[in-house]
Structures are given as C-alpha cells and as structure tokens.
C-alpha cells in the first residue's frame, strides 16, 4: 500500500491556494497594463481574453512546477 506524506498533502493544498491568489493578482496587473496601452482602441475589447489567458497560463505553470516537485520527491 502506498502512503502519502501528510506534510506534502498539506503543502499541496496551501500551494493551490497561494498560486491561485498569485495568478489572480498577476492577471489583474497584466489587464491593467493592457488597458493602459490600448486605451480607446478597438483592442481593449480583448480584455477578458487577456485576463483569462494570463490566469490560466500562470496557474497552469505553477501546477506543472508542483507536479515536477512531487515527482522528484
């Protein structure tokens, strides 16, 4: 039977929360910069796409790093 280290389990849940929060903050900052650069143009309508893709890419990268870490342990 395979047993899971409880500290790694707790670390993973804390990591999910923190990286989700950091990804959200990064997404907000990128959208603010995007809106400053494209203010008044037609490109500013792409704000939801920029924000969503920034969140998904950053959160996915953080989850991949957790995957690599957990496989190395």
N, C-alpha and C positions, 0 to 999 in steps of 0.2 A: 504494500500500500504506500502511496506517495503522500507525504505530509507536507503541508505548506507552512513556511516560516510565518508566524503571525506578525512579526515586525515588517516583513515585506508586504504583507497584505494591508496593514495599516498605512504603510508608506505609499502604497499604490493608490489608496483612496484619497489620501491627502494630496498626492501628486495630481490626481484627476481634478480635484477642486482648484488647486493653485494654478495649474496650467490653463484650466478653463477661464479663470479670472484674468490671468495674464493675456490670454488670447483675446478676450473681450476688450481689455484696455488697449492692446496693440491695434485691434480693429478700429476702435474709436479714434485713435490718433491718426491712423492711416486715412480714415474717411475725412477727418478734419483737414489734413494736408491736401487730400484730393479735392475737397470743396474749395479750399483757398486757391488752388492752382486753376480750377476750371469754373470759377465763379462767373455766372452769366452766360456760359456757353451751353451748347446742347449736350456736351459730355457730362455735365453734372447730373443728368438723369440716370447715369450708371452707378450712382452712389450705393444702392442696395447690393449690386453685383460685386462692387469693390469691397464693401464691408463684409459680405458673406464669404467671399473667396479668401479674404485675408484671415478671417477667423478659422475657416476650415483648413487652410494650408498650415497655419501656425499650430493649431491644436493637433492636427494630424502629424506634424513634425515632432511635437512633444510626445505624442503617444508612441511614435516609432522609436524615439530615444528611450522611452520606458521599456519597450519591447526588447531592444538591444541590451539594455542593462539587465533585465530579468533573465534573459537567455545566457548572459555572461556569468550570472551568479550560480 
